[in-house]
Amino acid sequence: MNKDQIKGKAKDLAGKVQEQAGRMVGSEEQQAKGLAKQATGKTQQGLGNAKETVHKATTPPKGH
């Protein structure tokens, strides 16, 4: 796992919490901010996944 995958997952989870908190208090603004944070987190996670794929594809296997 790389830092983009970790940070992206953290943003996604924080966005879910914020969205649910907004629902509980009836704040559409907080719900929207939570959804936006989730989207940002998923994008960052995707970037991290792509980096990980490239890294694995360009790194020779250990022991060779």
mmCIF file of the N, C-alpha and C atoms, coordinates in Angstrom:
data_MODEL
# 
_entry.id   MODEL 
# 
loop_
_atom_site.group_PDB 
_atom_site.id 
_atom_site.type_symbol 
_atom_site.label_atom_id 
_atom_site.label_alt_id 
_atom_site.label_comp_id 
_atom_site.label_asym_id 
_atom_site.label_entity_id 
_atom_site.label_seq_id 
_atom_site.pdbx_PDB_ins_code 
_atom_site.Cartn_x 
_atom_site.Cartn_y 
_atom_site.Cartn_z 
_atom_site.occupancy 
_atom_site.B_iso_or_equiv 
_atom_site.pdbx_formal_charge 
_atom_site.auth_seq_id 
_atom_site.auth_comp_id 
_atom_site.auth_asym_id 
_atom_site.auth_atom_id 
_atom_site.pdbx_PDB_model_num 
ATOM 1   N N  . MET A 1 1  ? 0.846   -1.189  0.000   1.00 0.00 ? 1  MET A N  1 
ATOM 2   C CA . MET A 1 1  ? 0.000   0.000   0.000   1.00 0.00 ? 1  MET A CA 1 
ATOM 3   C C  . MET A 1 1  ? 0.883   1.242   0.000   1.00 0.00 ? 1  MET A C  1 
ATOM 4   N N  . ASN A 1 2  ? 0.465   2.224   -0.754  1.00 0.00 ? 2  ASN A N  1 
ATOM 5   C CA . ASN A 1 2  ? 1.233   3.469   -0.773  1.00 0.00 ? 2  ASN A CA 1 
ATOM 6   C C  . ASN A 1 2  ? 0.428   4.585   -0.101  1.00 0.00 ? 2  ASN A C  1 
ATOM 7   N N  . LYS A 1 3  ? 1.077   5.730   0.045   1.00 0.00 ? 3  LYS A N  1 
ATOM 8   C CA . LYS A 1 3  ? 0.450   6.825   0.808   1.00 0.00 ? 3  LYS A CA 1 
ATOM 9   C C  . LYS A 1 3  ? -0.834  7.337   0.164   1.00 0.00 ? 3  LYS A C  1 
ATOM 10  N N  . ASP A 1 4  ? -0.921  7.317   -1.168  1.00 0.00 ? 4  ASP A N  1 
ATOM 11  C CA . ASP A 1 4  ? -2.147  7.781   -1.813  1.00 0.00 ? 4  ASP A CA 1 
ATOM 12  C C  . ASP A 1 4  ? -3.311  6.836   -1.523  1.00 0.00 ? 4  ASP A C  1 
ATOM 13  N N  . GLN A 1 5  ? -3.050  5.546   -1.493  1.00 0.00 ? 5  GLN A N  1 
ATOM 14  C CA . GLN A 1 5  ? -4.104  4.587   -1.169  1.00 0.00 ? 5  GLN A CA 1 
ATOM 15  C C  . GLN A 1 5  ? -4.594  4.798   0.262   1.00 0.00 ? 5  GLN A C  1 
ATOM 16  N N  . ILE A 1 6  ? -3.674  4.999   1.180   1.00 0.00 ? 6  ILE A N  1 
ATOM 17  C CA . ILE A 1 6  ? -4.021  5.180   2.597   1.00 0.00 ? 6  ILE A CA 1 
ATOM 18  C C  . ILE A 1 6  ? -4.767  6.493   2.812   1.00 0.00 ? 6  ILE A C  1 
ATOM 19  N N  . LYS A 1 7  ? -4.212  7.587   2.273   1.00 0.00 ? 7  LYS A N  1 
ATOM 20  C CA . LYS A 1 7  ? -4.856  8.895   2.439   1.00 0.00 ? 7  LYS A CA 1 
ATOM 21  C C  . LYS A 1 7  ? -6.229  8.922   1.757   1.00 0.00 ? 7  LYS A C  1 
ATOM 22  N N  . GLY A 1 8  ? -6.320  8.300   0.595   1.00 0.00 ? 8  GLY A N  1 
ATOM 23  C CA . GLY A 1 8  ? -7.599  8.252   -0.117  1.00 0.00 ? 8  GLY A CA 1 
ATOM 24  C C  . GLY A 1 8  ? -8.657  7.508   0.674   1.00 0.00 ? 8  GLY A C  1 
ATOM 25  N N  . LYS A 1 9  ? -8.278  6.380   1.251   1.00 0.00 ? 9  LYS A N  1 
ATOM 26  C CA . LYS A 1 9  ? -9.221  5.596   2.061   1.00 0.00 ? 9  LYS A CA 1 
ATOM 27  C C  . LYS A 1 9  ? -9.663  6.409   3.283   1.00 0.00 ? 9  LYS A C  1 
ATOM 28  N N  . ALA A 1 10 ? -8.714  7.114   3.901   1.00 0.00 ? 10 ALA A N  1 
ATOM 29  C CA . ALA A 1 10 ? -9.043  7.931   5.070   1.00 0.00 ? 10 ALA A CA 1 
ATOM 30  C C  . ALA A 1 10 ? -10.033 9.042   4.705   1.00 0.00 ? 10 ALA A C  1 
ATOM 31  N N  . LYS A 1 11 ? -9.821  9.696   3.561   1.00 0.00 ? 11 LYS A N  1 
ATOM 32  C CA . LYS A 1 11 ? -10.744 10.755  3.122   1.00 0.00 ? 11 LYS A CA 1 
ATOM 33  C C  . LYS A 1 11 ? -12.121 10.183  2.817   1.00 0.00 ? 11 LYS A C  1 
ATOM 34  N N  . ASP A 1 12 ? -12.150 9.016   2.189   1.00 0.00 ? 12 ASP A N  1 
ATOM 35  C CA . ASP A 1 12 ? -13.413 8.373   1.875   1.00 0.00 ? 12 ASP A CA 1 
ATOM 36  C C  . ASP A 1 12 ? -14.192 8.072   3.161   1.00 0.00 ? 12 ASP A C  1 
ATOM 37  N N  . LEU A 1 13 ? -13.507 7.502   4.136   1.00 0.00 ? 13 LEU A N  1 
ATOM 38  C CA . LEU A 1 13 ? -14.171 7.184   5.410   1.00 0.00 ? 13 LEU A CA 1 
ATOM 39  C C  . LEU A 1 13 ? -14.626 8.449   6.133   1.00 0.00 ? 13 LEU A C  1 
ATOM 40  N N  . ALA A 1 14 ? -13.787 9.476   6.147   1.00 0.00 ? 14 ALA A N  1 
ATOM 41  C CA . ALA A 1 14 ? -14.155 10.738  6.794   1.00 0.00 ? 14 ALA A CA 1 
ATOM 42  C C  . ALA A 1 14 ? -15.372 11.354  6.107   1.00 0.00 ? 14 ALA A C  1 
ATOM 43  N N  . GLY A 1 15 ? -15.422 11.239  4.789   1.00 0.00 ? 15 GLY A N  1 
ATOM 44  C CA . GLY A 1 15 ? -16.570 11.751  4.041   1.00 0.00 ? 15 GLY A CA 1 
ATOM 45  C C  . GLY A 1 15 ? -17.846 11.007  4.376   1.00 0.00 ? 15 GLY A C  1 
ATOM 46  N N  . LYS A 1 16 ? -17.737 9.691   4.564   1.00 0.00 ? 16 LYS A N  1 
ATOM 47  C CA . LYS A 1 16 ? -18.918 8.905   4.939   1.00 0.00 ? 16 LYS A CA 1 
ATOM 48  C C  . LYS A 1 16 ? -19.432 9.322   6.312   1.00 0.00 ? 16 LYS A C  1 
ATOM 49  N N  . VAL A 1 17 ? -18.514 9.546   7.231   1.00 0.00 ? 17 VAL A N  1 
ATOM 50  C CA . VAL A 1 17 ? -18.901 9.994   8.571   1.00 0.00 ? 17 VAL A CA 1 
ATOM 51  C C  . VAL A 1 17 ? -19.575 11.366  8.496   1.00 0.00 ? 17 VAL A C  1 
ATOM 52  N N  . GLN A 1 18 ? -18.971 12.265  7.720   1.00 0.00 ? 18 GLN A N  1 
ATOM 53  C CA . GLN A 1 18 ? -19.529 13.616  7.588   1.00 0.00 ? 18 GLN A CA 1 
ATOM 54  C C  . GLN A 1 18 ? -20.905 13.578  6.932   1.00 0.00 ? 18 GLN A C  1 
ATOM 55  N N  . GLU A 1 19 ? -21.053 12.744  5.922   1.00 0.00 ? 19 GLU A N  1 
ATOM 56  C CA . GLU A 1 19 ? -22.348 12.621  5.254   1.00 0.00 ? 19 GLU A CA 1 
ATOM 57  C C  . GLU A 1 19 ? -23.414 12.120  6.239   1.00 0.00 ? 19 GLU A C  1 
ATOM 58  N N  . GLN A 1 20 ? -23.091 11.095  6.999   1.00 0.00 ? 20 GLN A N  1 
ATOM 59  C CA . GLN A 1 20 ? -24.050 10.544  7.958   1.00 0.00 ? 20 GLN A CA 1 
ATOM 60  C C  . GLN A 1 20 ? -24.378 11.546  9.066   1.00 0.00 ? 20 GLN A C  1 
ATOM 61  N N  . ALA A 1 21 ? -23.368 12.275  9.515   1.00 0.00 ? 21 ALA A N  1 
ATOM 62  C CA . ALA A 1 21 ? -23.613 13.301  10.530  1.00 0.00 ? 21 ALA A CA 1 
ATOM 63  C C  . ALA A 1 21 ? -24.561 14.361  9.977   1.00 0.00 ? 21 ALA A C  1 
ATOM 64  N N  . GLY A 1 22 ? -24.357 14.737  8.716   1.00 0.00 ? 22 GLY A N  1 
ATOM 65  C CA . GLY A 1 22 ? -25.240 15.708  8.073   1.00 0.00 ? 22 GLY A CA 1 
ATOM 66  C C  . GLY A 1 22 ? -26.666 15.198  7.985   1.00 0.00 ? 22 GLY A C  1 
ATOM 67  N N  . ARG A 1 23 ? -26.821 13.915  7.709   1.00 0.00 ? 23 ARG A N  1 
ATOM 68  C CA . ARG A 1 23 ? -28.163 13.318  7.655   1.00 0.00 ? 23 ARG A CA 1 
ATOM 69  C C  . ARG A 1 23 ? -28.827 13.368  9.032   1.00 0.00 ? 23 ARG A C  1 
ATOM 70  N N  . MET A 1 24 ? -28.045 13.061  10.058  1.00 0.00 ? 24 MET A N  1 
ATOM 71  C CA . MET A 1 24 ? -28.594 13.017  11.417  1.00 0.00 ? 24 MET A CA 1 
ATOM 72  C C  . MET A 1 24 ? -29.091 14.377  11.888  1.00 0.00 ? 24 MET A C  1 
ATOM 73  N N  . VAL A 1 25 ? -28.366 15.427  11.511  1.00 0.00 ? 25 VAL A N  1 
ATOM 74  C CA . VAL A 1 25 ? -28.766 16.762  11.952  1.00 0.00 ? 25 VAL A CA 1 
ATOM 75  C C  . VAL A 1 25 ? -29.596 17.505  10.902  1.00 0.00 ? 25 VAL A C  1 
ATOM 76  N N  . GLY A 1 26 ? -29.812 16.856  9.758   1.00 0.00 ? 26 GLY A N  1 
ATOM 77  C CA . GLY A 1 26 ? -30.635 17.475  8.722   1.00 0.00 ? 26 GLY A CA 1 
ATOM 78  C C  . GLY A 1 26 ? -29.939 18.563  7.936   1.00 0.00 ? 26 GLY A C  1 
ATOM 79  N N  . SER A 1 27 ? -28.607 18.461  7.825   1.00 0.00 ? 27 SER A N  1 
ATOM 80  C CA . SER A 1 27 ? -27.842 19.479  7.102   1.00 0.00 ? 27 SER A CA 1 
ATOM 81  C C  . SER A 1 27 ? -27.457 18.959  5.714   1.00 0.00 ? 27 SER A C  1 
ATOM 82  N N  . GLU A 1 28 ? -28.132 19.484  4.710   1.00 0.00 ? 28 GLU A N  1 
ATOM 83  C CA . GLU A 1 28 ? -27.806 19.085  3.340   1.00 0.00 ? 28 GLU A CA 1 
ATOM 84  C C  . GLU A 1 28 ? -26.404 19.542  2.951   1.00 0.00 ? 28 GLU A C  1 
ATOM 85  N N  . GLU A 1 29 ? -25.968 20.672  3.513   1.00 0.00 ? 29 GLU A N  1 
ATOM 86  C CA . GLU A 1 29 ? -24.628 21.192  3.220   1.00 0.00 ? 29 GLU A CA 1 
ATOM 87  C C  . GLU A 1 29 ? -23.561 20.198  3.698   1.00 0.00 ? 29 GLU A C  1 
ATOM 88  N N  . GLN A 1 30 ? -23.715 19.684  4.912   1.00 0.00 ? 30 GLN A N  1 
ATOM 89  C CA . GLN A 1 30 ? -22.745 18.720  5.441   1.00 0.00 ? 30 GLN A CA 1 
ATOM 90  C C  . GLN A 1 30 ? -22.795 17.406  4.665   1.00 0.00 ? 30 GLN A C  1 
ATOM 91  N N  . GLN A 1 31 ? -23.982 17.007  4.254   1.00 0.00 ? 31 GLN A N  1 
ATOM 92  C CA . GLN A 1 31 ? -24.106 15.793  3.436   1.00 0.00 ? 31 GLN A CA 1 
ATOM 93  C C  . GLN A 1 31 ? -23.343 15.970  2.122   1.00 0.00 ? 31 GLN A C  1 
ATOM 94  N N  . ALA A 1 32 ? -23.525 17.113  1.494   1.00 0.00 ? 32 ALA A N  1 
ATOM 95  C CA . ALA A 1 32 ? -22.851 17.391  0.220   1.00 0.00 ? 32 ALA A CA 1 
ATOM 96  C C  . ALA A 1 32 ? -21.334 17.442  0.402   1.00 0.00 ? 32 ALA A C  1 
ATOM 97  N N  . LYS A 1 33 ? -20.887 18.071  1.485   1.00 0.00 ? 33 LYS A N  1 
ATOM 98  C CA . LYS A 1 33 ? -19.448 18.117  1.749   1.00 0.00 ? 33 LYS A CA 1 
ATOM 99  C C  . LYS A 1 33 ? -18.897 16.712  1.972   1.00 0.00 ? 33 LYS A C  1 
ATOM 100 N N  . GLY A 1 34 ? -19.656 15.889  2.664   1.00 0.00 ? 34 GLY A N  1 
ATOM 101 C CA . GLY A 1 34 ? -19.240 14.509  2.897   1.00 0.00 ? 34 GLY A CA 1 
ATOM 102 C C  . GLY A 1 34 ? -19.145 13.721  1.601   1.00 0.00 ? 34 GLY A C  1 
ATOM 103 N N  . LEU A 1 35 ? -20.116 13.901  0.728   1.00 0.00 ? 35 LEU A N  1 
ATOM 104 C CA . LEU A 1 35 ? -20.085 13.217  -0.565  1.00 0.00 ? 35 LEU A CA 1 
ATOM 105 C C  . LEU A 1 35 ? -18.898 13.685  -1.411  1.00 0.00 ? 35 LEU A C  1 
ATOM 106 N N  . ALA A 1 36 ? -18.623 14.982  -1.359  1.00 0.00 ? 36 ALA A N  1 
ATOM 107 C CA . ALA A 1 36 ? -17.485 15.521  -2.109  1.00 0.00 ? 36 ALA A CA 1 
ATOM 108 C C  . ALA A 1 36 ? -16.170 14.949  -1.574  1.00 0.00 ? 36 ALA A C  1 
ATOM 109 N N  . LYS A 1 37 ? -16.072 14.843  -0.248  1.00 0.00 ? 37 LYS A N  1 
ATOM 110 C CA . LYS A 1 37 ? -14.866 14.291  0.362   1.00 0.00 ? 37 LYS A CA 1 
ATOM 111 C C  . LYS A 1 37 ? -14.692 12.828  -0.029  1.00 0.00 ? 37 LYS A C  1 
ATOM 112 N N  . GLN A 1 38 ? -15.798 12.104  -0.103  1.00 0.00 ? 38 GLN A N  1 
ATOM 113 C CA . GLN A 1 38 ? -15.739 10.703  -0.531  1.00 0.00 ? 38 GLN A CA 1 
ATOM 114 C C  . GLN A 1 38 ? -15.222 10.601  -1.966  1.00 0.00 ? 38 GLN A C  1 
ATOM 115 N N  . ALA A 1 39 ? -15.722 11.460  -2.832  1.00 0.00 ? 39 ALA A N  1 
ATOM 116 C CA . ALA A 1 39 ? -15.288 11.442  -4.233  1.00 0.00 ? 39 ALA A CA 1 
ATOM 117 C C  . ALA A 1 39 ? -13.801 11.747  -4.345  1.00 0.00 ? 39 ALA A C  1 
ATOM 118 N N  . THR A 1 40 ? -13.336 12.719  -3.572  1.00 0.00 ? 40 THR A N  1 
ATOM 119 C CA . THR A 1 40 ? -11.913 13.061  -3.563  1.00 0.00 ? 40 THR A CA 1 
ATOM 120 C C  . THR A 1 40 ? -11.090 11.883  -3.073  1.00 0.00 ? 40 THR A C  1 
ATOM 121 N N  . GLY A 1 41 ? -11.567 11.251  -2.022  1.00 0.00 ? 41 GLY A N  1 
ATOM 122 C CA . GLY A 1 41 ? -10.854 10.099  -1.471  1.00 0.00 ? 41 GLY A CA 1 
ATOM 123 C C  . GLY A 1 41 ? -10.787 8.943   -2.449  1.00 0.00 ? 41 GLY A C  1 
ATOM 124 N N  . LYS A 1 42 ? -11.887 8.668   -3.136  1.00 0.00 ? 42 LYS A N  1 
ATOM 125 C CA . LYS A 1 42 ? -11.900 7.573   -4.107  1.00 0.00 ? 42 LYS A CA 1 
ATOM 126 C C  . LYS A 1 42 ? -10.970 7.870   -5.276  1.00 0.00 ? 42 LYS A C  1 
ATOM 127 N N  . THR A 1 43 ? -10.905 9.133   -5.680  1.00 0.00 ? 43 THR A N  1 
ATOM 128 C CA . THR A 1 43 ? -9.998  9.523   -6.758  1.00 0.00 ? 43 THR A CA 1 
ATOM 129 C C  . THR A 1 43 ? -8.547  9.319   -6.329  1.00 0.00 ? 43 THR A C  1 
ATOM 130 N N  . GLN A 1 44 ? -8.228  9.747   -5.118  1.00 0.00 ? 44 GLN A N  1 
ATOM 131 C CA . GLN A 1 44 ? -6.862  9.592   -4.613  1.00 0.00 ? 44 GLN A CA 1 
ATOM 132 C C  . GLN A 1 44 ? -6.511  8.111   -4.460  1.00 0.00 ? 44 GLN A C  1 
ATOM 133 N N  . GLN A 1 45 ? -7.471  7.319   -4.004  1.00 0.00 ? 45 GLN A N  1 
ATOM 134 C CA . GLN A 1 45 ? -7.252  5.875   -3.899  1.00 0.00 ? 45 GLN A CA 1 
ATOM 135 C C  . GLN A 1 45 ? -6.972  5.276   -5.272  1.00 0.00 ? 45 GLN A C  1 
ATOM 136 N N  . GLY A 1 46 ? -7.724  5.701   -6.267  1.00 0.00 ? 46 GLY A N  1 
ATOM 137 C CA . GLY A 1 46 ? -7.515  5.215   -7.633  1.00 0.00 ? 46 GLY A CA 1 
ATOM 138 C C  . GLY A 1 46 ? -6.132  5.564   -8.154  1.00 0.00 ? 46 GLY A C  1 
ATOM 139 N N  . LEU A 1 47 ? -5.675  6.770   -7.846  1.00 0.00 ? 47 LEU A N  1 
ATOM 140 C CA . LEU A 1 47 ? -4.323  7.182   -8.222  1.00 0.00 ? 47 LEU A CA 1 
ATOM 141 C C  . LEU A 1 47 ? -3.302  6.278   -7.541  1.00 0.00 ? 47 LEU A C  1 
ATOM 142 N N  . GLY A 1 48 ? -3.517  6.025   -6.262  1.00 0.00 ? 48 GLY A N  1 
ATOM 143 C CA . GLY A 1 48 ? -2.617  5.138   -5.527  1.00 0.00 ? 48 GLY A CA 1 
ATOM 144 C C  . GLY A 1 48 ? -2.618  3.738   -6.090  1.00 0.00 ? 48 GLY A C  1 
ATOM 145 N N  . ASN A 1 49 ? -3.790  3.245   -6.470  1.00 0.00 ? 49 ASN A N  1 
ATOM 146 C CA . ASN A 1 49 ? -3.884  1.912   -7.069  1.00 0.00 ? 49 ASN A CA 1 
ATOM 147 C C  . ASN A 1 49 ? -3.102  1.857   -8.384  1.00 0.00 ? 49 ASN A C  1 
ATOM 148 N N  . ALA A 1 50 ? -3.232  2.917   -9.190  1.00 0.00 ? 50 ALA A N  1 
ATOM 149 C CA . ALA A 1 50 ? -2.508  2.975   -10.460 1.00 0.00 ? 50 ALA A CA 1 
ATOM 150 C C  . ALA A 1 50 ? -1.003  2.989   -10.221 1.00 0.00 ? 50 ALA A C  1 
ATOM 151 N N  . LYS A 1 51 ? -0.561  3.779   -9.250  1.00 0.00 ? 51 LYS A N  1 
ATOM 152 C CA . LYS A 1 51 ? 0.871   3.817   -8.925  1.00 0.00 ? 51 LYS A CA 1 
ATOM 153 C C  . LYS A 1 51 ? 1.359   2.443   -8.490  1.00 0.00 ? 51 LYS A C  1 
ATOM 154 N N  . GLU A 1 52 ? 0.565   1.772   -7.687  1.00 0.00 ? 52 GLU A N  1 
ATOM 155 C CA . GLU A 1 52 ? 0.930   0.438   -7.191  1.00 0.00 ? 52 GLU A CA 1 
ATOM 156 C C  . GLU A 1 52 ? 1.040   -0.550  -8.360  1.00 0.00 ? 52 GLU A C  1 
ATOM 157 N N  . THR A 1 53 ? 0.119   -0.471  -9.290  1.00 0.00 ? 53 THR A N  1 
ATOM 158 C CA . THR A 1 53 ? 0.141   -1.352  -10.458 1.00 0.00 ? 53 THR A CA 1 
ATOM 159 C C  . THR A 1 53 ? 1.397   -1.113  -11.292 1.00 0.00 ? 53 THR A C  1 
ATOM 160 N N  . VAL A 1 54 ? 1.717   0.150   -11.522 1.00 0.00 ? 54 VAL A N  1 
ATOM 161 C CA . VAL A 1 54 ? 2.916   0.486   -12.290 1.00 0.00 ? 54 VAL A CA 1 
ATOM 162 C C  . VAL A 1 54 ? 4.164   0.008   -11.552 1.00 0.00 ? 54 VAL A C  1 
ATOM 163 N N  . HIS A 1 55 ? 4.193   0.227   -10.263 1.00 0.00 ? 55 HIS A N  1 
ATOM 164 C CA . HIS A 1 55 ? 5.350   -0.191  -9.465  1.00 0.00 ? 55 HIS A CA 1 
ATOM 165 C C  . HIS A 1 55 ? 5.554   -1.707  -9.557  1.00 0.00 ? 55 HIS A C  1 
ATOM 166 N N  . LYS A 1 56 ? 4.468   -2.454  -9.409  1.00 0.00 ? 56 LYS A N  1 
ATOM 167 C CA . LYS A 1 56 ? 4.571   -3.916  -9.486  1.00 0.00 ? 56 LYS A CA 1 
ATOM 168 C C  . LYS A 1 56 ? 4.995   -4.372  -10.873 1.00 0.00 ? 56 LYS A C  1 
ATOM 169 N N  . ALA A 1 57 ? 4.516   -3.680  -11.904 1.00 0.00 ? 57 ALA A N  1 
ATOM 170 C CA . ALA A 1 57 ? 4.833   -4.069  -13.271 1.00 0.00 ? 57 ALA A CA 1 
ATOM 171 C C  . ALA A 1 57 ? 6.278   -3.749  -13.645 1.00 0.00 ? 57 ALA A C  1 
ATOM 172 N N  . THR A 1 58 ? 6.878   -2.769  -12.990 1.00 0.00 ? 58 THR A N  1 
ATOM 173 C CA . THR A 1 58 ? 8.226   -2.352  -13.348 1.00 0.00 ? 58 THR A CA 1 
ATOM 174 C C  . THR A 1 58 ? 9.295   -2.808  -12.369 1.00 0.00 ? 58 THR A C  1 
ATOM 175 N N  . THR A 1 59 ? 8.897   -3.484  -11.310 1.00 0.00 ? 59 THR A N  1 
ATOM 176 C CA . THR A 1 59 ? 9.852   -3.980  -10.312 1.00 0.00 ? 59 THR A CA 1 
ATOM 177 C C  . THR A 1 59 ? 10.117  -5.456  -10.569 1.00 0.00 ? 59 THR A C  1 
ATOM 178 N N  . PRO A 1 60 ? 11.396  -5.817  -10.750 1.00 0.00 ? 60 PRO A N  1 
ATOM 179 C CA . PRO A 1 60 ? 11.680  -7.239  -10.968 1.00 0.00 ? 60 PRO A CA 1 
ATOM 180 C C  . PRO A 1 60 ? 11.359  -8.072  -9.724  1.00 0.00 ? 60 PRO A C  1 
ATOM 181 N N  . PRO A 1 61 ? 10.988  -9.326  -9.921  1.00 0.00 ? 61 PRO A N  1 
ATOM 182 C CA . PRO A 1 61 ? 10.686  -10.189 -8.773  1.00 0.00 ? 61 PRO A CA 1 
ATOM 183 C C  . PRO A 1 61 ? 11.903  -10.336 -7.863  1.00 0.00 ? 61 PRO A C  1 
ATOM 184 N N  . LYS A 1 62 ? 11.655  -10.483 -6.577  1.00 0.00 ? 62 LYS A N  1 
ATOM 185 C CA . LYS A 1 62 ? 12.753  -10.658 -5.625  1.00 0.00 ? 62 LYS A CA 1 
ATOM 186 C C  . LYS A 1 62 ? 13.401  -12.010 -5.833  1.00 0.00 ? 62 LYS A C  1 
ATOM 187 N N  . GLY A 1 63 ? 14.705  -12.026 -5.647  1.00 0.00 ? 63 GLY A N  1 
ATOM 188 C CA . GLY A 1 63 ? 15.447  -13.264 -5.768  1.00 0.00 ? 63 GLY A CA 1 
ATOM 189 C C  . GLY A 1 63 ? 15.957  -13.551 -7.165  1.00 0.00 ? 63 GLY A C  1 
ATOM 190 N N  . HIS A 1 64 ? 15.730  -12.634 -8.102  1.00 0.00 ? 64 HIS A N  1 
ATOM 191 C CA . HIS A 1 64 ? 16.229  -12.847 -9.465  1.00 0.00 ? 64 HIS A CA 1 
ATOM 192 C C  . HIS A 1 64 ? 17.231  -11.821 -9.845  1.00 0.00 ? 64 HIS A C  1 
# 
